[in-house]
Amino acid sequence: MNPPALPASSEPPIEAVIFDLGGVVLTSPFEAFARYEVRLGLPEGFIRRLNMDNHDDNAWARLERGELDEAGFAQVFESEARAAGGALDGRAILGMLVGEVRPQMATEVFRLLEEGYGVAFLTNNGVPFSEVSDVLPDGLAELLGAVDAVIESAVLGMRKPEAAFYRVALGALGVEADRTAFLDDLGVNLKPARAMGMTTIKVDDPQVALSELSAALTARPRHGPPPPPATG
């Protein structure tokens, strides 16, 4: 006896997946920030809170829009830290930004591409990848070359959570927001994507996030449910 058919979803199929990089495809810089805070005797979460103050016009935002170079960022960021009661080395902070490739995320990216999904990276970065190609972590260059689009704030002069930045990614993939899933580790970046109609997944535990993505793709298949993400 055949199992009962699942009811068809009333939502359109998901045709593309957009990934953040840091904290999603790559390990989170927040781990390095936390170790740095302990070393300096700063309160837990000091750097993250500093990054959220004046979110649209602080040193981070200006760096990611290409308005500050590394030296300018260090000067402004250190000034912001002093005003908040801490002493930080801005250049040391920049060195903590790029983590290592998470193998399970890399596996999922390649699986999605093989299954015919559109895949893009949407990242807030301070320096274009083309300028640091010789120091990228192992495996990242291969991923950047494999996906359909890499949307960089440092190249475009806009950043998450600006809606226009997301629209560039959608345009590059040739897909509507309601046919797209988006993974990010920051709620502030997920909120505008969700408002545009994307299926959003917050990445805390990577494996949990991949399970949620698999469930979303299975519930809204293009030509039947894709296989589950590889584990291990």
C-alpha positions in Angstrom: 0.0 0.0 0.0 1.4 3.4 -1.0 1.8 6.1 1.7 -0.6 9.0 1.5 0.6 11.8 -0.7 1.7 14.9 1.2 -0.5 18.0 0.5 1.0 20.3 -2.0 2.4 23.6 -0.6 0.5 26.7 -1.5 3.8 28.6 -1.6 6.0 28.8 -4.7 8.9 26.4 -4.9 12.3 27.6 -3.5 14.6 27.9 -6.5 17.7 29.6 -4.9 19.6 29.8 -1.7 21.6 32.9 -0.5 24.2 32.3 2.2 26.0 34.8 4.4 29.7 34.0 4.8 31.1 34.9 8.2 29.3 32.9 10.9 27.5 30.7 8.3 29.7 29.2 5.6 32.8 30.3 7.6 33.3 30.0 11.4 32.2 33.1 13.3 34.5 36.0 14.1 32.6 36.3 17.3 34.5 33.4 18.8 37.8 35.3 18.2 36.3 38.5 19.6 35.3 36.6 22.8 38.9 35.3 23.3 40.2 38.8 22.7 37.9 40.3 25.3 39.0 37.8 27.9 42.6 38.6 27.1 42.0 42.3 27.6 39.8 42.0 30.6 36.8 43.6 28.7 33.2 42.7 29.5 31.8 39.8 27.5 30.2 40.9 24.3 31.9 44.3 24.4 33.0 44.2 20.7 29.6 42.9 19.4 27.8 45.7 21.3 30.2 48.2 20.0 29.5 47.0 16.4 25.7 47.5 17.0 25.9 51.0 18.3 25.1 53.6 15.6 24.7 50.5 13.3 24.3 52.5 10.0 27.2 54.8 10.5 29.8 53.3 12.8 33.3 52.2 11.8 32.1 48.8 10.7 29.3 50.2 8.5 31.7 52.7 6.9 34.3 50.0 6.3 31.8 47.6 4.7 30.6 50.3 2.4 34.1 51.1 1.3 34.1 54.6 2.9 37.1 53.7 5.2 40.3 51.9 4.4 42.0 49.6 7.0 43.9 52.5 8.6 40.8 54.7 8.7 38.8 51.9 10.2 41.3 51.3 12.9 41.4 55.0 13.9 37.6 55.4 14.0 37.0 52.0 15.6 39.5 52.6 18.3 38.0 56.0 19.1 34.5 54.4 19.4 36.0 51.8 21.7 37.6 54.4 23.9 34.3 56.3 24.1 32.6 53.0 25.2 35.2 52.4 27.9 37.6 50.0 26.3 40.9 50.0 24.5 41.1 47.9 21.3 43.5 47.4 18.4 41.5 48.0 15.3 44.0 46.2 13.0 43.9 43.2 15.3 40.1 43.1 15.1 40.4 43.1 11.2 42.6 40.1 11.5 39.9 38.1 13.3 37.2 38.6 10.6 37.8 35.7 8.2 37.3 32.3 9.8 37.6 28.7 8.5 35.3 27.0 6.0 32.7 24.9 7.7 32.9 21.5 5.9 29.2 20.7 6.3 28.2 24.1 4.8 30.6 23.7 1.8 29.1 20.2 1.2 25.6 21.7 1.1 26.6 24.5 -1.2 28.0 22.0 -3.7 25.0 19.8 -3.3 22.6 22.6 -4.0 24.5 23.6 -7.1 24.5 20.0 -8.4 20.8 19.8 -7.8 20.3 22.9 -9.9 19.5 25.5 -7.3 20.8 29.0 -7.7 23.3 29.8 -5.0 24.8 33.1 -4.0 26.9 34.5 -1.2 25.8 37.9 0.3 28.5 39.3 2.5 29.5 42.4 4.4 33.2 42.6 4.0 35.8 45.4 4.3 38.1 44.4 1.5 37.1 42.8 -1.8 38.1 39.1 -2.1 40.0 39.9 -5.3 42.4 42.0 -3.2 43.1 39.2 -0.6 43.0 36.1 -2.8 46.4 35.0 -1.6 45.3 34.8 2.1 41.8 33.3 1.8 41.2 30.3 4.1 41.5 26.8 2.6 38.5 26.0 0.4 37.0 29.5 0.2 38.4 30.4 -3.2 36.8 27.2 -4.6 33.5 28.1 -3.2 33.6 31.6 -4.4 34.3 30.3 -7.9 31.6 27.7 -7.8 28.5 29.7 -6.9 26.4 31.7 -9.2 27.1 35.1 -7.6 29.2 36.7 -4.9 27.7 40.0 -3.7 30.3 42.0 -1.6 29.5 45.2 0.3 33.1 46.3 -0.2 32.6 46.2 -4.0 29.1 47.7 -4.2 29.2 50.4 -1.4 26.1 49.0 0.2 25.6 46.4 2.9 23.2 44.3 4.9 20.6 45.2 6.2 20.0 47.6 3.3 17.2 46.3 1.2 19.0 47.3 -2.1 21.8 45.0 -1.2 19.5 42.0 -1.1 17.9 43.0 -4.4 21.3 42.9 -6.1 21.6 39.2 -5.0 18.1 38.4 -6.3 18.8 40.1 -9.6 22.1 38.2 -10.0 20.2 34.9 -9.4 17.2 36.0 -11.6 14.8 34.9 -8.9 12.0 36.4 -6.9 12.3 36.9 -3.1 9.5 34.4 -2.4 11.4 31.7 -4.2 14.5 32.2 -2.2 15.9 31.0 1.1 18.4 33.1 3.0 20.8 32.0 5.8 22.5 34.5 8.2 23.7 34.4 11.7 22.4 37.9 12.6 18.7 38.6 13.2 19.2 42.2 12.0 20.2 40.9 8.6 17.3 38.4 8.4 14.6 40.9 9.2 14.6 42.8 5.8 15.0 39.5 3.9 11.9 38.1 5.6 10.0 41.4 4.9 10.9 41.0 1.2 9.3 37.5 1.2 12.4 35.3 1.6 12.4 32.1 3.7 14.9 33.0 6.4 17.0 30.7 8.6 19.1 31.9 11.5 22.4 30.1 11.9 23.4 29.4 15.4 24.2 25.7 15.2 25.2 25.0 11.5 23.7 21.5 11.5 20.4 22.6 12.9 20.3 25.4 10.2 21.0 22.9 7.5 18.2 20.7 8.8 15.8 23.7 8.7 16.9 24.4 5.1 16.4 20.8 4.1 12.9 20.9 5.6 12.1 24.2 3.7 13.3 22.8 0.4 11.4 19.5 0.9 8.2 21.3 1.8 8.5 23.5 -1.3 10.1 21.3 -4.0 10.8 22.2 -7.6 10.6 18.7 -9.1 10.2 16.7 -5.9 12.1 16.8 -2.6 15.9 17.2 -2.8 18.0 14.8 -0.8 18.9 15.7 2.8 22.2 17.5 3.4 25.3 15.3 3.9 26.4 14.9 7.5 29.7 14.1 9.0 
